[in-house]
Amino acid sequence: MIGIYKIENQITKDIYIGSCSNFNVRKGSHLCLLRQGKHHSIILQRAFDKYLQDNFIISLIEECSKENLIQREQYYIDLLKPKYNICPTAGSNLNRIFTE
């Protein structure tokens, strides 16, 4: 599923907003990094360490086309003002080529 997702702390109700071209893969990636203590959002990482995995829910909040991912992600960042996002501007690694 392609779309916009949120990671929500069920205790504090603070959230992280992101976009993905494969929700299940991205969800797994977030959980893996958080469990290892290596998530790029130090704010989310600290909350995950404090409140533990069982208190976080990762859910898809909107399906959309790849062409609209960044626009829709920015919409939700502006609307929900997520505490756990490091940057207030939507961005994506979609189609980016990484080198060593």
Secondary structure, DSSP 8 states (H G I E B T S, - for coil): --EEEEEEETTT--EEEEEES-HHHHHHHHHHHHHHT--S-HHHHHHHHHH-GGGEEEEEEEE--GGGHHHHHHHHHHHH--SS-S-SS----TT-----
